[in-house]
Amino acid sequence: MRVLRVVDLTLPLDNGTTVYPGDPLVDIRTTGPDGAGFHVTSIGVGSHTGTHCDAPLHFVSGGEPIDAVDLGLFAGPMVLVDVRNRGDRELITVDDVAPSLDRLGAGVVAVLWTGWTAHYGTERYFAHPFVAPAACAAILETGVRSVGVDAMSIDETVDAEHPGDGWPCHGLVLGAGGVLLENLAHLERIDFARPFLSALPLRLTGADGSPIRAAAFDLG
């Protein structure tokens, strides 16, 4: 087996990275001493900054932290669930995901493809479509425990004008011992039939999530 192609699915992580309302802003700076012949970078980010993953601890009291989660949940055959037919703050329903359910199963990473990366860096990025609990439950019923999305969140992004209805899909996926991959990007660049996803987190002791470097591999 060999790698024929790699597609980076990660947003850039820098001081301009868009963060969830209320989350810490990114603070990255070079701190190495001048004239020392090397550079050292100080990196200040929240655990859910940029392209990142959620561990069960994020929403489940007593749930596993990111350093205890089975690494197998962060890699596997990826199935794109095409839901690009949804608009601003629209629900992704069971009917939307139904055509893809027969391709899902244990060990598969189900990635909801909203197309919302096109709005990254604008206010509209916060107005992404989000998943109905029944649709999320239908995905989990196939045996999937790794769910991704190319948007800020699988649930509605909450702000002063949109209080939302809690984070039901976070509770469903993380409550089932699964993981969420959010702010994935550039899914349209995957033009091969059987992508393999790798989205490994940092080994942050006791943390509820981590930035990831996500990539799709064409394996031959």
Secondary structure, 3 states (H helix, E strand, C coil): CCEEEEEECECCCCCCCCCCCCCCCCEEEECCCCCCCCCCEEEECCCCCCCEEECHHHCCCCCCCHHHCCHHHHEEEEEEEECCCCCCCCEECHHHHHHHHHHCCCCCEEEEECCHHHHCCCHHHHHCCEECHHHHHHHHHCCCCEEEECCCCCCCCCCCCCCCCCCHHHHHHHHCCCEEEECECCHHHCCCCCCEEEEEECCCCCCCEEEEEEEEEEEC
